[in-house]
Amino acid sequence: MSYAYRVAYTPEARADLIKLGEQLAKTVSAAISAEIAPAPYGGLSVPRPMGGGEWDRTALVAMSAVRYVVSDGEGVDPPTITIVRVINRGAS
């Protein structure tokens, strides 16, 4: 089944992006839209280490670790990917 996922960001994820600086934040956001949004269970995505289930995932995107939750069960319209955290080791 193919979904058109909506991407949302928690306040913590927005703060993480701000810490990256404008240019890198744009790059990471664009990569999230290009790599995670079309197929949140594919690519470099894995269920979150230490549990959380298939819906709670991490992925490597534009050299950043992205933690996100997928909400696409029955009755969820539109299906949503909520970005929980964005971690970039190069950010100060």
N, C-alpha and C positions, 0 to 999 in steps of 0.2 A: 504494500500500500504506500502511495506517495503522498506526502503532506507538504503544504506550504507553511513552514514554521515561522512564527513571529519570534524575534529575538528581543529579550528584555534584560536589563542590567540592574542588579541590586545596588544600593547606595555604596556598599563596600567595593564592588567591582568598578563603579564609576570613580571612586577615590583612587583605586589602583591605577586606572587609566590616566588620571590627572597626574599622578606621580611619574608616569612614563614620559611626560612632555607631549606637546601637541602633535608633533610629527609621528612619533612612535605610536601614540595612542590611535591616530588615524590608520596607521599601518595594521595594528593589531585588530582594530574594529573591522576593517575591510577584510582581513583574513578570516575573522570569525564568520562574517557574512558569506564569504566565498567557500570556506572549508567545513565549517560546522553546520551552518543553517541548512544546506541542502541534504545532509546525511549525518545527523547527530550521533548515530550508532556506528559510523564507519570511519575510514581513514585512520588517523593516529589517535582515535578515541578509545578509551578503555574504561570499564567500570572503576569507580574511585577506589584506589587502594585502601585497604582496611575496612571494606564494607560500604554499604550505602545502596547497593542494588544497581540494576542496569540503568535506571533512570538518573542516577547520581554519577556523573562521569567526569573524567579529565581528558584533556587533549593538549598536544604540543602544537601551538599555532604562532607563527612568526616569532619563533624563539621564546615564546612565553608559555607558561603552563596555565591553562584555562580550566577552571572547575565550573561545571554547569549542571543544571537539572533539566531533564526533558519531561514535559507534561504533554502527553499525546494519547492518553487513555480515552476510552469511550466517553463521549459527552464533552470533551475538551475542545472548544472551538473558538479561536484557532489554536492548533497545537503550538506550544510555546517552549522555547529554550530560554531558561533564565541563567544568565551568566552570574555566578556567585563570587568568584575571585579571579584576578588576573595577576600572575606572578612572573616578573621578569628579573632575573638575577642581575642584569646590568643596570637596573634602575637604582637610583640613589635614594 
